[in-house]
């Protein structure tokens, strides 16, 4: 049994979302078990088997749009024809049914988007660099009326585990005080969930849901790069059936 979670998020009829955990799958330590990342050193056959199992578990999905994520702001337009390639991008959007927009993470913040009509969906990968550069705002621009869009913040590293240097806080000069908390010396604790929520609400999004599930704290449930170094990747997906 693979580890898939359905967000507590009201979506239009025919739109579905999931995020995975690490339980299940066939990958061996240190990638055990449901690793979906093909760039982390795991056996290629194990990743392929896990991805095939994932695809079989997603109702109405004909293919998953995987990305080569680079902590940038590029938003890729996913189509049935694009599934054969893995573009360099940190977000994907589509209006086509049967295509799952997917992002892989192991502490960075995955954010899923959907408009109220269910016509367009998107998924974005946001570490602190992507947040500072505007990957979520670029993704939101894919929608004609941002006030009709909702977003869901999937599991990521929580602020109590995410100690950063002054350069990270300096990348968000306008962020409210709730996004950072004092650490030792010049260190800070950054709250990716609050940074994302602040950016999206300020941009006029209709609503933001989720947030608060920490990948670092739950070793049995989620992969965490900061905790383990060499580790696997979970995935967050959204699609129209």
N, C-alpha and C positions, 0 to 999 in steps of 0.2 A: 504494500500500500504506500503510495507516494504522498508527500506532505504538501497539500494544497489548501489554501485558506481563501474564503470568499469575504471580501470587505463588507463591513456594515455600511452600505452606501446605496441609496435609492437611485437606480438607473432606469432609463427608458426601456420599454419592452424590446427585447431582442438584443440588448447590449449586456455583455458579461465581463466580469473582471475576477482575476485571481492573483495571489502571490504565493510563491512556494517557500517551503522551509527545507531543512537539510535531511530530514528523516526519509527513509526509503531509498530507492535507487540502488545502483550496483557499484558505485565508486568506492575504492578502498582508501584507507587513511593515507594522508591527512585530509583527503577530499570527501570522506564518507559523510553521507551516502548519496544524496540526490543532487550531485553537482551538475550544473548545466553550463559551466564556463569551459570553453574549448581552448583557452589561452593561459591556463594556470598551471600546466604541467601534468594534468591528469591523463590517463590513458584515453586515446581518441575513441576506442571502441566503447569504453564506459560512458563517455559523454554522449556518443551517438545513441547508445541504448537508453540513456536517461532522457534525451530529447525526444526519442521516438515514443517512449512511455508517456511523456508529457503531452505530446500532440494527440495521442489516442485518448487522453483524459479530457480534452477540451471539446465540448459539444459544438458542432457547427463550424469548426476551424479547419480550413483546408491547408493552411500553412502559417508559419511563424516568421515574422520579419525580424531576424537577428541583426544586430549592429556591431560594428567595431567601435567601441566607445573610447573617446580620447579626452574627456573632461572639457569638451568644447560646447558650442551653442548651435551646431547645425541640426536642422530638423529635416528628416528624410520623408519624402512622400512615398508611402508604401502602396504597391499595387500587386496584382496577381503576377505580373511579369517581373517584378523586382525581387521576388522571393529567391531567385537563383543567385543573387549577389548579396554580399555583406558589406554595406556601405560604411564609410567612416563618418559617424554621426552620433549624437547623444540624445536624440529624440526621433520618434517616428509618428506620423499621422496618416490617417486614411479615411476615406468615405466608403470604401469597398467592404462588402460583407465577406466573411470567411477568412479574413487576414487578422492575425493577432499582432498588435504592436507590442513589442517586448523590450524591456531593459533588464540587464543583469547587474547585481550589486552584492557587496559584502561589507557594508557600512554606509556607503553613499545613499542618498535619498532617492527612491523611485517615486515618481508622481504620475498618476493616471488622470486623464482628462476626458470629459464627455459633454456635449451640448445637450440641452433639454429635449431636443427633437430626436436625438440618437443618430443624427446624420453623420457626425464627425467625431472621431475618437483620437486619442494620442497618448503616448507614454514618453516620459523624459527621465534621464539619469542626471542627478544633481548632487555632486559633491560640493565642497565649499567653493572651489574654483569655478565650477559651472554656475552655481548660484550667483557668484559675484559678477560673472561675465554676462549673465542674463539668459541662461538656457530655458528657464521656466517662462520668462516673459516672451522669448522668441516662440516657444510652443503655444502660448496663449494667443499670440498674434495670428495663428493659423485659423482661428475662429472669427467669423464675421461680427458676432455680438458677444463680447466677453461676459456681459452681464447674464447671459443665458448658459454659461459654462460652469460646471462643478468639477472639483479636483479631489483626489484622494491621496493622502500621504501614507505610503506603505512603510514597512519596517526599515529602520536605519539606526545608526549609532545614536544613543541618547546623550544629552548634554553632560551628564555626570561622568561619562567615559570619554568624551571628546575634548581633551585638553589641547589647546592650540597656542601658537605664538602671537605676538602683536601684529604680524603681517596679515593674519586672518581677520582680526577685528578691524584693522585698517582698511580692509577691502570692502567693508560695509559701513562707511562713515555716517550714514543717515539711519542706521538700524536702531530701533528702540532698545532701551536698557534690558528688556526681557529676553533679548536674543543672546546676550552674553552675561556671564557671571565671573566674578573675580577668582583667579587661581593664585598660585604662589608667585611672587615676584612679578615678572611681566607676562605671566601666563594667564590664559582665559579659558573658560569652558563655553563652547559654542553650541547653540541649540539649532540644529539644521531644520527641525520641524517649524520652529517659530520664525526663522529667517524666511523659509518658503511661504509660510502663511502670511507674513507681513508683506512680502513682495507681491503675492497674488491678490490679496485684498486691496492693496494700494493701486494695483493695476485695474481694479474694477470687476474682478471675477465674481460670479454669482454666489458661490459657496465653496468652502474648503472643509474636507472631512478627514478623519483618520489622524495619524500621528501618535507618537508616544510609545510604540513598541520598539524596544532597544535590541538590536542584533548582538551587541557586545555582551550584554548581560545574560542572554539565553544561549549558552554554549551548545546545548543539546538540540535547540530548535533552529538556530540560524548560523550561517557562516559569518565570520567577522575577520576582516583583514587586520585590523588594529590589534585584536586579541591574539590571533594565531599566526599571522604572517603568511605562510603557505596554507592556502585553504581554497574551498570551492566558491561557487557563486549561486545565489538564488535568483529567481526571475519574477518580475511583475508584469502582468499582461492585461490587455483589454481588447475586446473584439465585438463585432456585430455578426450575429448569426444569420 
